[in-house]
Every structure is written in structure tokens, then in C-alpha cells.
Amino acid sequence: MKLGMNLLLWTTAVRDEHLPLFSRLKETGFDGVEVPLAEASDAHYRKIRKELDAAGLACTTVVLVHADSNPISPDAGVRRAAVERLKWAVDRTELLGGEVVCGPFHSAYKIFTGRGPTEDEKKWGADVLREAGVAAAQAKIRMAVEFLNRFECYFLNTTADTCDHLRRVDHPSVELLYDTHHANIEERDVAAAIAGAGRTIGHVHVSESHRGTLGEGQVRWPETFRALKKIGYDRWLVIEAFSRLQPDFAAAVHIWRDCFTSPEQLYRDGHRFIRERWTDPTM
């Protein structure tokens, strides 16, 4: 198992001022970081990779799609833009030397229609992800699709929803991202959800119910870790927590208070929390 830290705790766009974080995260014991993808030059992404390599960190990436790049839009032009955005994300991930690009890129974030997903939307979305999966496979990168809770999307809300969608996609490079925060809201039985998905799970976000310090919320950690180990999961566990350091992003994800003392406290305590519980033979 590899342990990563999502940089969304600090920023939606990694800049020079964030690069010193890499050595501190490495010293804490992290194996890598998850880089939020933002508009920047190839040279900037190569600089990030150079700093990652110098710190001895691997990376994964995270990306969103928006109204103008929505894979389930009835507009074929918007769906084409979705394919291009996901190919762009694969290209950025390749520049960074990353192995996984993840996120809720199955549909546009917080765009609602007042009803559930339609068969047309399911077909359109599967077609987009399948084409993006071909590009990912050529770059030797995996794509991990993240379901979101009902307050953030209507298209994929559960592990089972996502497994069904991935069967439609039918591409080996497109897998499932299991996020403990969203599962805490939507799953009746987290252990059963993980068991049902099995090896379809290609990436995991470790995130507390309140998006703060791990172990201080309502997520069912013993059941979660036991279930992941039972299916033989041995890939990335990435801590995902949010702060109010970027007001616009905080507002978008509804962070009105910080559920931790400091970012440093959060990632250090989070690292210890996961390492201790993952190696606990009772879990």
C-alpha cells in the first residue's frame, strides 16, 4: 500500500510557494502527493515533476469536468470537449510521471437536472470515458472514477452505481475511486460496498465525514480497512481533506470551518492514523 496526500488541502493550483511541502511530506513518511490539475504550461508541470523527483515522491492527479465539458451533456460538442479535457488530464499526468488520474469526471460538478440519470446520459458518459480510457492506456495511466454524494451530483452516488457504469465503459484502464467521505453518506454497508466492487477499486480517498482530521468524525474506519484488505487492495490510499485557505474553493465544497488545528497537524496525524490501522491485525 502507498500513502499519498492530496494537495487540495492547500491549493487548487500548485505554485512555487507550495513546492517546499514536498520535502516535509516525504519526511513525514508519505510515498506521494495528489496534484490538482490546473491550467499551466508544460514547463511548469515539468518543474513540479523535478521537485517531486528530488523529494523522492511519486504522484497521482485529480481533475474535474464542468458544464462546458460535461460527459453526459445532450450536446455532442460539449461531450467532445469532455473527451479533450480528459485527454488533457492524461497528458498532464504523464508530464508529472503520475500513474493515476482521478476525480468525479463522469459528469459536471454540481450540475443538476431535477431528476436522476437517464439511459441516454449513461450511454453518452460511457462513450466519453471509453475514449478517454484508450488515451490513458496509451500513456500507461489509469483513470479512477469517483462517485459523489447526492448533494454534489446526481449521476453516480454509490459504489454500485459506479460499478454498473464501468461495465458500460468496458475499458481496463478505467477503474473506480472509492472515497470514504461520500461512502459515509451514501452506503448502507461500507464493507458490503467494497466487497461488491472488489478489484474494480483502483484508487482510494481516505477522507473524514467532516473533511478534517481522520478518526474524529463518523467514517467507519475498522470496517473500511478490513474490507479493503479482504479484497487485496494494495494501491494508493490518499488523504483528502479541505481547508479555507482558498475561499472560492472552500465555498464550492462547503467548508465553513476547519476541522483541524493546522494543515501540518492534519497530515501528520493522518499519516499516523492510517499506518497504525492498516497494520493492525484486528483490522
N, C-alpha and C positions, 0 to 999 in steps of 0.2 A: 504494500500500500504506500502511495505517495501523498504527502500532505502539502496542500497549497493554500495561499492566502489571496483572496480576491481584492484587487486594488480599488474597487468601488467604495471601500471604507473611506478612502481619501479623495478619490477623483474619478471623473468620467473620461478624462483625457490625461494620460501620463505625460508629464513635462519634466524638464531638467530638475526642478526642485524636488521631484519625487524619487529620483534615482538613488539617493542615499538610503532609501528604505530597503533596497535590495540586500545590502550587506547586513543590516540589522535583522532582517527576516531570516537570512541564512544562518546568522549566529544563534538565533532562537531555535533553529532546527528544521525550518521549512525546506522542502525539496523544490518548491517552485512558487510562482505567482500567477494569478489570472489577470490578464491585461484587458481592460475595456477598450474596444476598438473605436477610434475616433478619426476624423479627417486629419491627416498629417502626411508629410512627404515620405517617400521611400527612405530617404536619408535619416529621417527621424526614427523610423522603425528599426533601421539598421543600428542606430545609436543605442536604442533600448536593448536590442539583442546583444550588442557588445558589452553593455553594462551587466546584463543577465549572465553572460558567459563569464565575465570577470568575477562575479559573485558566486558562481557555481550553481546557479538556479536554472531549472527548466521552466517552461511556461505553457499555459493554456490561454485561450482568449474567450471573450464574451461579447455578443453583439445583439442588437435589437433591430427589428424592422418597424417601419412607420406607415402612416396612411398612404404615402406615395410609393411604398414598396411592400405592399401587403400581399402575401402569397395567396390569400383567399378572396381577393377582390374580384368582382364580376368583370372588371376592366382588364382585358388581355394586356394592355400596355403597362398597367400597374404590376401585373404578375411578372411580366418580362423584367421590370425594374427590380422586383424581388429576387429573381434569379441573379441578376447582375450584382445586386448588393451582397448576396451570399457568396458569389464568386469573389467579389472584392474582399470579403471577410476571410475567405480561404487564402487569398493571395497575401493579405497582411499577416495571417498566422504563419504562413510559410516563411515570410521575411523574418519573423521573430524566432523561427525554429521551433514553433509550437506543434503539439501533436493533436490538440482538440480545439475546435471552435464550438462554443456552446451558447445557449440562450433560448429565449422564447420566440424564436424566429419562425414559428409556424403561422403566426398571424400578428397583425399590428397591435402594439401595446395599448391597452385601454381604449380600443375602438369597439363599441357595442352597437348591435342592431336591434335590440329589444326581443330577441329570440335566440334559440340555440342554433348550433351549426347545421347547415343543410348538406344534402348529398353533393350538390354542385361544389360547395366550399371544400368539402372533404376531397373531392377529385382534384380541384384546382390546386389545393395545398399540397397534395401528394405529388402531383406532377412537378411543382416547383422544387420540392425537396429532393425528388429523384434526380432532376437535372443538376442541382447543386451537389448532390452526392457523387455524381460522376466526376465533377471537377475536384472534389475533395479527395476522391480515390486516386486521381492522377497525381495529386500533391502529397499522397500518403498521410492525409489528415482525416481524423474522424470528426463527424458532426454530432453533437448531442443536443437533442430537442427537449426543452424544459417546459413542462406543464405549469400553469399558473393558477392561483386560486380564483374563485368566481368574481372577486372584486377587481381583478386586473385583466381578465379576458373571459370570453365565453366559449372559445373553440376547443381547447384542451385543458381540462381541470383536474384530471386524475391520472394515476399510473395506467389504469386500464384504457382510458381514452387514448393515451399516447401510444400504448402498445398496438391498439387497433389501427391507429393512423400509420404507424410504422409498417404494419403489414401491407397497407395500401402503397406506401412508398416503395417497399420491397427493394432496398439497396443496402448492402452490408456496411457501407460507410456511414449510414445514418442510424444513430442509436438514441437511447433515452437518457435524459438527465433527471435524476431523482433529487428533488430539493426538499429537505426536511421541513422548512417553513411552510411551503404550500401543502405538503402532505399532511402536516399537523392540522390544517384547516379542512382539507377535503376528504382524507381517507378515514374510513370507519375502522380499519385494522391495518396499521402500517406494516406489520410483519407479513400479513397475507398479501398486501400490495406488492411488497418487494419479492416475495416468493413467486407471485404470479408473473412478474416481469422477468425474473431470472437473469440470464445472460444478456437480455436486451438492454439492461442498465449498463451504460458505458461511461457514466460520469456522475458524481455525487456532490451536491452542495450541502454543506453542513451549516445550518442556519437556525438560530433560535426563534421561538414563536414571536418575540418582540424585536428581532433583528439585532439583539445586543449580545451580551456575554453568554457563552454557551453554558448550559446547566442551570441558568437562573430563570428559565421560562417553563413552558408546558410541553415541549417536544419529548416524545417517549424514547429517550436515548437507549436504554437497555434493549428494548425490542428492536429498535432500528439497527444497532450494531450487531446484535445476534443474527438478525435476518440477513444482513449484508454478508457477514462471514459465512453463513449457511449456504448462500448461493455461490460462494467462492469469489466474491468481489475483491479485486486486488489492484485497482487502478487509483485514480485521484479522489481524495477527499479534500474538497476546497472549502475553507471557511468563508462564508458570505455574511457580512454584517454591514450595516449602513450607519452613516452619521449625518450631522447637519453642517459639515464643512463646506458643502456646495448647496446653497439654499434652493436653487431651482431643482436639482436632483432630489434633494430631501423632500420637497413639496410633491414631486411626481410620484415618489414611493411612500408618501405619507409618514415621514419621520418627523414627529413633532417634539420628540425628546430623545436624548441619547441614553441608552440603557447600558452604560459602561462608564468607568471612571476616565479612561483615556484610550485612544487607539492602541497604544503600546500595551496597556493592561489587557485589552481585549485579545490581541493576537497572542500575547504570551500565555495568558490563562487558557485561551482556546487551544493552543498547541498542546499544553499540558493535559487538558481535559480529554482531547482525542487520543493522544498517545497512551494515557493511562487506561482508558476504557477499551481501546482497541486491543490492547494486550492483556486485558483482564480475562482469565479463562472462564469466568462465570458469564461473560457476555458473548 
